[in-house]
Amino acid sequence: MFKGGMASMMQKAQKMQEDMQKAQAEIKNLTATGKAAGGAVQVTINGEHEATNLQIDEGVMDDKDMLEDLILTAINDATKQIADASATKMQSATGGMKLPGGMNLPF
């Protein structure tokens, strides 16, 4: 009975690993657009946290300090969207099981 249980556990672990690899591939393909000042500044990033697009409305270009703050706000907004979507996909792949911090899976 122990051997059957161990085989079942190994199959479940392999399935979880496959699901996590699929989720990681999907995460790489994610994009998110962070916005600031009602969309006057927009930054698009991908699932690898690389900026892929930046749009700035001319109306906010007069104040350098404000523009810098708006760009940071838009980047942080997009980053949070990617992080939230990634967490959701990984939670789905692990069946809601919480993994220890710093645990880099798949194995």
Summary of the structure (lengths in Angstrom):
residues: 107
radius of gyration: 19.8
end to end distance: 26.5
largest distance: 73.5
contacts: 279
relative contact order: 0.18
helix: 59%
strand: 17%
